[in-house]
Amino acid sequence: MFKRTLANCREFLAGDHTVLRELIHPAKEKVALGYSVAHGTLAAGHRSKRHVLASSEVYYFIAGEGRFTIDSEMCSVEAGAVVYVPPGGEQFLENTGTSDIEFLCLVDPAWRIEDEAVLE
């Protein structure tokens, strides 16, 4: 069995300037997964840096509101929204609300530093 709580995960500033806590990663835990899952936040009035991953991503928004841009497409996001980012999609998130955006991000295959390029 594997169990982890958010409070037990180290918080860090990711390359795209979102604040992340890695919940589960197959390279760091004894789990038979091909993907990784992180919890993230982005403060009110902030925007993540444009970046590209070689992996696909699924974002599930827990709280807050904003705009998510992938390549030339933009959509509004709010609690309960799910956004799929294809491999190689140029992306960034803008917090347009008055509170933090909070999200879960599933990366498949699991996130690796060499698979990410921050574009600004």
VOBA-1610 file (N, C-alpha, C; in pm, whole numbers, padded with zeros to 5 digits, always signed):
BEGIN
Met+00085-00118+00000Met+00000+00000+00000Met+00090+00124+00000Phe+00043+00225-00070Phe+00112+00354-00073Phe+00011+00461-00034Lys+00047+00544+00061Lys-00038+00657+00101Lys+00051+00776+00130Arg+00007+00890+00086Arg+00080+01014+00114Arg-00025+01123+00134Thr+00004+01219+00219Thr-00084+01333+00236Thr-00015+01458+00181Leu-00093+01551+00138Leu-00039+01675+00082Leu+00052+01745+00182Ala+00015+01743+00308Ala+00095+01810+00411Ala+00235+01749+00425Asn+00253+01624+00383Asn+00383+01558+00393Asn+00467+01572+00267Cys+00422+01650+00172Cys+00496+01668+00046Cys+00567+01803+00048Arg+00693+01801+00008Arg+00773+01924+00004Arg+00720+02017-00105Glu+00703+02143-00073Glu+00660+02244-00168Glu+00783+02302-00238Phe+00771+02323-00372Phe+00882+02384-00445Phe+00828+02467-00561Leu+00908+02562-00606Leu+00873+02646-00721Leu+00918+02574-00846Ala+00824+02539-00932Ala+00854+02469-01057Ala+00912+02566-01159Gly+00969+02511-01265Gly+01028+02591-01371Gly+00931+02687-01436Asp+00802+02651-01437Asp+00701+02739-01498Asp+00645+02841-01399His+00697+02841-01275His+00661+02934-01167His+00526+02904-01103Thr+00479+02780-01113Thr+00371+02736-01027Thr+00435+02673-00903Val+00362+02669-00794Val+00410+02606-00672Val+00357+02463-00670Leu+00447+02366-00664Leu+00407+02225-00675Leu+00445+02147-00550Arg+00372+02038-00532Arg+00403+01934-00435Arg+00383+01802-00510Glu+00488+01727-00524Glu+00480+01600-00597Glu+00414+01496-00506Leu+00299+01444-00550Leu+00224+01348-00469Leu+00273+01205-00490Ile+00300+01170-00615Ile+00346+01035-00645Ile+00423+01035-00777His+00537+00965-00776His+00621+00956-00895His+00686+00817-00897Pro+00672+00743-01007Pro+00723+00605-01010Pro+00874+00593-00996Ala+00949+00697-01025Ala+01095+00691-01010Ala+01137+00712-00864Lys+01045+00759-00781Lys+01079+00791-00641Lys+01007+00703-00540Glu+00909+00628-00584Glu+00832+00541-00496Glu+00824+00402-00557Lys+00797+00303-00474Lys+00781+00166-00523Lys+00636+00145-00566Val+00603+00204-00682Val+00468+00193-00739Val+00481+00156-00886Ala+00389+00078-00935Ala+00391+00035-01076Ala+00303+00128-01158Leu+00354+00249-01179Leu+00281+00351-01255Leu+00368+00400-01370Gly+00304+00446-01476Gly+00377+00509-01585Gly+00362+00660-01583Tyr+00286+00713-01487Tyr+00259+00856-01479Tyr+00297+00910-01341Ser+00301+01042-01330Ser+00323+01109-01202Ser+00207+01204-01176Val+00187+01238-01048Val+00079+01329-01009Val+00136+01433-00914Ala+00105+01560-00942Ala+00148+01670-00856Ala+00028+01757-00821His+00035+01823-00707His-00063+01922-00665His+00001+02058-00688Gly-00073+02151-00746Gly-00016+02281-00775Gly-00105+02396-00734Thr-00041+02512-00716Thr-00113+02637-00692Thr-00048+02748-00773Leu-00131+02845-00805Leu-00085+02966-00872Leu-00159+03083-00807Ala-00085+03179-00753Ala-00142+03290-00678Ala-00227+03381-00767Ala-00322+03448-00703Ala-00409+03544-00772Ala-00326+03648-00844Gly-00365+03678-00968Gly-00296+03779-01047Gly-00168+03733-01113His-00129+03608-01096His-00005+03556-01154His-00031+03471-01277Arg+00075+03451-01354Arg+00070+03368-01475Arg+00191+03275-01473Ser+00169+03151-01511Ser+00282+03060-01523Ser+00362+03096-01648Lys+00486+03051-01652Lys+00568+03074-01771Lys+00525+02978-01882Arg+00538+03025-02005Arg+00510+02937-02121Arg+00610+02823-02117His+00559+02702-02138His+00647+02586-02135His+00587+02474-02221Val+00671+02376-02249Val+00634+02260-02332Val+00686+02135-02263Leu+00604+02031-02263Leu+00646+01901-02212Leu+00639+01798-02324Ala+00729+01702-02320Ala+00724+01590-02416Ala+00612+01494-02380Ser+00566+01499-02255Ser+00459+01412-02206Ser+00323+01478-02225Ser+00217+01397-02216Ser+00082+01453-02211Ser+00052+01488-02065Glu-00041+01580-02047Glu-00081+01621-01912Glu-00232+01632-01903Val-00282+01603-01784Val-00422+01628-01753Val-00425+01712-01627Tyr-00489+01829-01635Tyr-00507+01918-01521Tyr-00650+01905-01471Tyr-00665+01887-01341Tyr-00797+01891-01277Tyr-00795+02008-01179Phe-00885+02104-01199Phe-00886+02225-01118Phe-00976+02206-00996Ile-00917+02233-00879Ile-00984+02213-00751Ile-01049+02343-00702Ala-00981+02455-00723Ala-01029+02585-00674Ala-00975+02696-00761Gly-01041+02812-00754Gly-00996+02930-00826Gly-01053+02939-00966Glu-01006+03042-01037Glu-01052+03063-01175Glu-00942+03130-01256Gly-00943+03101-01383Gly-00841+03159-01469Gly-00859+03123-01613Arg-00750+03137-01688Arg-00747+03103-01832Arg-00629+03011-01856Phe-00652+02909-01936Phe-00548+02814-01971Phe-00528+02825-02121Thr-00405+02844-02164Thr-00375+02857-02307Thr-00285+02741-02349Ile-00324+02675-02458Ile-00245+02569-02520Ile-00230+02608-02667Asp-00106+02628-02711Asp-00077+02676-02846Asp-00158+02803-02868Ser-00250+02808-02962Ser-00327+02930-02988Ser-00469+02924-02932Glu-00501+02818-02856Glu-00635+02804-02798Glu-00635+02843-02652Met-00740+02915-02610Met-00754+02956-02471Met-00891+02911-02422Cys-00897+02866-02294Cys-01027+02834-02234Cys-01027+02883-02090Ser-01146+02911-02040Ser-01162+02947-01899Ser-01156+02820-01816Val-01099+02830-01696Val-01094+02717-01603Val-01147+02760-01468Glu-01208+02666-01399Glu-01265+02688-01268Glu-01270+02553-01197Ala-01308+02554-01070Ala-01316+02430-00993Ala-01403+02329-01067Gly-01352+02206-01081Gly-01423+02100-01150Gly-01387+02083-01296Ala-01311+02177-01352Ala-01272+02169-01493Ala-01153+02074-01510Val-01151+02005-01624Val-01040+01918-01662Val-00988+01966-01797Val-00856+01977-01810Val-00794+02020-01936Val-00688+01918-01974Tyr-00692+01873-02100Tyr-00590+01782-02153Tyr-00490+01864-02234Val-00361+01842-02209Val-00253+01907-02285Val-00179+01797-02361Pro-00181+01801-02495Pro-00111+01698-02571Pro+00041+01714-02560Pro+00116+01607-02582Pro+00262+01618-02582Pro+00306+01729-02678Gly+00396+01814-02634Gly+00447+01921-02720Gly+00360+02046-02724Gly+00248+02047-02650Gly+00162+02165-02650Gly+00226+02279-02571Glu+00237+02395-02633Glu+00292+02514-02565Glu+00183+02568-02475Gln+00210+02580-02346Gln+00104+02610-02250Gln+00144+02709-02144Phe+00041+02776-02088Phe+00057+02856-01968Phe-00079+02878-01905Leu-00078+02909-01776Leu-00199+02928-01697Leu-00197+03068-01638Glu-00310+03137-01646Glu-00326+03270-01587Glu-00431+03264-01478Asn-00401+03319-01361Asn-00499+03328-01254Asn-00569+03463-01265Thr-00696+03462-01302Thr-00772+03585-01319Thr-00863+03614-01201Gly-00857+03530-01098Gly-00944+03545-00982Gly-00878+03619-00868Thr-00943+03613-00753Thr-00895+03683-00634Thr-00836+03587-00530Ser-00833+03458-00562Ser-00774+03359-00472Ser-00685+03265-00554Asp-00607+03183-00486Asp-00520+03088-00555Asp-00598+02994-00646Ile-00541+02961-00760Ile-00587+02847-00838Ile-00517+02726-00778Glu-00594+02621-00759Glu-00541+02496-00704Glu-00576+02384-00802Phe-00479+02298-00831Phe-00503+02194-00932Phe-00422+02068-00903Leu-00463+01959-00965Leu-00385+01837-00972Leu-00339+01824-01116Cys-00217+01777-01135Cys-00163+01758-01269Cys-00107+01617-01281Leu-00164+01541-01373Leu-00117+01406-01403Leu-00032+01414-01529Val+00091+01364-01525Val+00183+01370-01639Val+00213+01227-01683Asp+00190+01200-01813Asp+00207+01064-01867Asp+00279+01067-02001Pro+00398+01003-02012Pro+00469+00933-01905Pro+00516+01029-01798Ala+00556+00973-01685Ala+00592+01050-01566Ala+00689+01164-01600Trp+00671+01276-01531Trp+00751+01397-01553Trp+00900+01367-01532Arg+00980+01423-01625Arg+01127+01422-01614Arg+01176+01559-01655Ile+01276+01610-01588Ile+01328+01744-01616Ile+01371+01759-01762Glu+01430+01654-01819Glu+01477+01663-01957Glu+01364+01665-02059Asp+01240+01641-02016Asp+01125+01643-02105Asp+01052+01777-02104Glu+01103+01873-02028Glu+01036+02003-02016Glu+01125+02115-02064Ala+01066+02209-02138Ala+01137+02328-02183Ala+01055+02451-02144Val+01114+02539-02062Val+01050+02666-02026Val+01091+02765-02134Leu+00992+02833-02193Leu+01016+02915-02312Leu+01037+03063-02282Glu+01032+03104-02158Glu+01055+03245-02123Glu+01124+03259-01991
//
